[in-house]
Amino acid sequence: MITATPTHGRRVKRDKLRIMRTAKIRVGTAGWSIPRASARRFDSDGTHLQRYSRRLCCAEINSSFHRPHAAHTYAKWRDSTPAGFLFSVKMCRTITHELKLRDAREPLVAFLRQTDGLAQKRGPILVQLPPSLLFDANLVTSFLDLVRMMYDGPVVCEPRHPTWFTVAATLLLDRYRISRVAVDPPPVPTAMVPAGWPGIAYFRLHGSPRKYWSRYDANYIATLAETVRGFPTAEQVWCVFDNTASGAALENAWELRERVESDGHDHKTARPRRPGASRSK
């Protein structure tokens, strides 16, 4: 279970609590399908994305990992959602799993051009690495040089080989302003907390004990709510539920959002804004 550490949550100092008020917590799911069991939580007008985005403030696009989408497809998704809504986008498997970060210029150019269709609604790019990919400082440096040459937006990385959970790997990610994703279930114990660049804290909850299927119980959600409120240096905190196979993700996302909003007096939970709504200050 992802838990709060002694330096986070309610134990932060008063000056850090002041900073926490400016952070935004975004809670959503991988994809935006609305299972029948959750339909009561959403109005009935529009597509699944339109209905979803009127209640939750972010979604993670996973289909981009498996196949390319045209820029106009991303633009259609962008225009289907309210102001303030953001998408994170999973980097294509050609780069991460087939090329394994080598010679990735051409597919990276294509991926960035496609996702440019999201415009201001493009949130973090998610780089999920295969479990077999070891940390190689020279390879990673070359790849991140390429990424930062082409793209200066937020990037988060979900490595899954134990060699990535070292001080050297963490420092290298921080150097390139890359945040390491916190995951459950974790490949190693230290994977349960975000690391690398502290500007974003990004959580991915895959379901446990049965990955992609299991629903998190109320105690887990309560602990997670305290945890996601405990990152005073983060400009954004994302929590994405990927336990979608049984429809549990949407229920868990709803429960976490409600818990954060009811308990988090010092935090702002991001909400989608209807067209024409003014920005909160």
LINRA-V279585 format. One record per backbone hydrogen bond with DSSP energy under -0.5 kcal/mol. NH is the residue of the N-H (numbers start at 1). CO is the residue of the C=O. E is the energy in kcal/mol with one decimal. If there is no record, write none. Layout:
BEGIN
{{NH:CO:E} {NH:CO:E}}
END
This chain:
BEGIN
{{3:1:-0.5} {8:5:-2.3} {11:8:-1.4} {12:9:-1.4} {16:13:-0.6} {17:13:-1.7} {18:14:-1.4} {19:15:-1.1} {20:16:-2.2} {21:17:-1.0} {21:18:-0.6} {22:19:-1.9} {23:20:-1.3} {24:235:-1.0} {25:268:-1.7} {26:24:-0.6} {26:237:-3.8} {27:25:-0.5} {28:239:-2.3} {29:58:-0.6} {30:241:-2.1} {31:29:-0.8} {31:60:-2.5} {35:33:-0.7} {38:35:-1.4} {39:35:-0.6} {39:36:-1.0} {41:38:-2.0} {42:39:-1.8} {51:47:-2.5} {52:48:-3.1} {53:49:-2.8} {54:50:-0.8} {54:51:-0.6} {55:52:-2.0} {56:52:-2.5} {57:27:-0.7} {58:27:-0.5} {59:86:-1.4} {60:29:-2.3} {61:59:-0.5} {61:88:-3.1} {62:60:-0.8} {65:62:-2.0} {66:62:-0.6} {66:63:-0.7} {67:63:-2.0} {73:70:-1.0} {74:70:-1.7} {75:71:-2.3} {76:72:-1.8} {77:73:-2.1} {78:74:-2.7} {79:75:-2.6} {80:76:-0.9} {80:77:-0.6} {81:78:-1.3} {83:273:-1.1} {85:82:-1.7} {86:57:-1.8} {87:121:-2.9} {88:59:-2.1} {89:124:-1.9} {90:61:-2.5} {91:126:-3.3} {93:65:-2.5} {95:92:-1.0} {96:92:-1.5} {97:93:-2.4} {98:93:-2.2} {99:94:-2.6} {101:95:-2.8} {102:99:-1.6} {108:104:-2.2} {109:105:-2.7} {110:106:-2.2} {111:107:-2.5} {112:108:-2.6} {113:109:-2.3} {114:110:-2.3} {115:111:-2.5} {116:112:-1.1} {117:114:-1.7} {118:115:-2.0} {119:116:-1.6} {121:118:-2.4} {122:119:-1.7} {123:87:-4.1} {123:121:-0.8} {125:154:-2.0} {126:89:-2.9} {126:124:-0.5} {127:125:-0.6} {127:156:-2.9} {128:126:-0.8} {129:127:-0.6} {129:158:-2.2} {133:130:-1.8} {134:132:-0.8} {136:134:-0.5} {140:136:-3.0} {141:137:-2.4} {142:138:-2.1} {143:139:-2.4} {144:140:-2.9} {145:141:-2.3} {146:142:-1.8} {147:143:-2.5} {148:144:-2.7} {149:145:-1.4} {150:146:-1.2} {150:147:-0.7} {151:147:-2.5} {155:177:-0.6} {156:125:-2.9} {157:179:-2.9} {158:127:-2.9} {159:157:-0.6} {164:161:-2.2} {165:162:-1.8} {166:164:-0.7} {170:166:-2.3} {171:167:-2.6} {172:168:-1.8} {173:169:-2.2} {174:170:-2.2} {175:171:-2.1} {176:172:-1.2} {177:174:-1.7} {178:173:-2.8} {179:155:-1.9} {180:195:-3.1} {181:157:-3.0} {182:202:-2.8} {183:191:-2.5} {184:204:-1.6} {191:188:-2.0} {192:189:-1.6} {193:190:-1.1} {195:180:-1.3} {197:178:-2.5} {200:197:-0.7} {201:236:-2.1} {202:200:-0.5} {203:238:-2.7} {204:182:-2.8} {205:240:-2.7} {206:184:-3.2} {206:204:-0.7} {211:209:-0.9} {212:206:-4.0} {213:210:-1.8} {214:210:-2.9} {221:217:-2.2} {222:218:-2.3} {223:219:-2.2} {224:220:-2.8} {225:221:-2.4} {226:222:-1.6} {227:223:-2.1} {228:224:-2.8} {229:225:-0.9} {230:227:-2.1} {234:231:-1.4} {235:199:-2.6} {236:199:-1.4} {237:24:-2.7} {238:201:-3.0} {239:26:-2.4} {240:203:-2.8} {241:28:-2.2} {242:205:-3.7} {242:240:-0.5} {243:205:-0.6} {244:242:-1.8} {245:212:-1.8} {246:212:-0.6} {247:244:-1.2} {248:243:-0.6} {249:243:-1.3} {251:247:-0.8} {252:248:-2.6} {253:249:-2.6} {254:250:-2.2} {255:251:-2.5} {256:252:-2.5} {257:253:-2.6} {258:254:-2.4} {259:255:-2.1} {260:256:-2.9} {261:257:-2.4} {262:258:-1.9} {263:259:-2.2} {264:260:-2.6} {265:263:-1.7} {267:264:-1.3} {268:23:-1.2} {269:267:-0.5} {270:25:-1.7} {270:268:-0.6} {273:83:-3.7} {277:274:-2.5}}
END
